[in-house]
């Protein structure tokens, strides 16, 4: 083990804006809006403000699965919120005071309801439409246990392993080793569960799978942080089987495209306001209107 840094914490921490890292320009130790900007509102009752990060994908996958299952009330508008400072606009902060994507306004009732935090949005939609959440007490408890397992575990993968392995301004051996070990432990937890179960809560797809897939399925596919080989993700055979199963679902494939603004243009759908947007991309419509 090498001594990567001689840093000694000061008695009182102060904010250093030049701390480096990919997101240093927008990270800050205070909450609240930085500027006035209202959010757009489309024609559907469900208004989603998001970005196709793993947390954002959870909600768009859920909405597309609901629509595929015949729940027409799950039609939605998905507005792109880039995490370059847009999340600190006054309108977005009013929907999510934590300034993180995704955030949703449910305007289907007499009074709009704001819902923030991805797990909360999944649970809200599952209860609203009576779908992807087991009705029996034991099944519901198992599903929610895995849902909240993901909420507590993914920060070790994202803010822990992902940050120090891919985004930190310099490599710290201790930090990478610590979070790689924990991430592999989590992969083993999932692999052992999926050895005897088709899905995390049993035989049916639930919001637990929808929550876990964008993070750990993405990692299993080698799509997160370039760390698949480093973590030997191919060794988790049951997780790989589950990942391939879910990734093959058409609704999942559509959900992963929504609010994506990077990578292969064929896999991007910046905004989603109608099912036809998957055929004629929203960004293409916007450019055509400008011409």
Buried (B, 14 or more C-beta within 10 A) or exposed (E): EEEEEEEEEEEEEEEEEEEEEEEBEBEEEEEEBBEEBEBEEBEBBBBBBBBBBBBBBBBBBBBBBBBBEEBEEBBBBBBBBEBEEBBBBBBBBBBBBEBBBBBBBBBEEEEEEEBBBBBEBBBBBBEBBEBBBBEEEEBBEBBBEBBBBBBEBBEBBBEBBBBBBEBBEEEBEEBBEBBBEBBBEBBEBBBEBBEEBBBBBBEBBBBBBBBBBBBBBBBBBBBBBEBBEBBEBEEBEBBBBBBEBBBEBEBBBBBBBBBBBEEEEEEBBBBBBBEEBBEEBBBEBEEEEEE
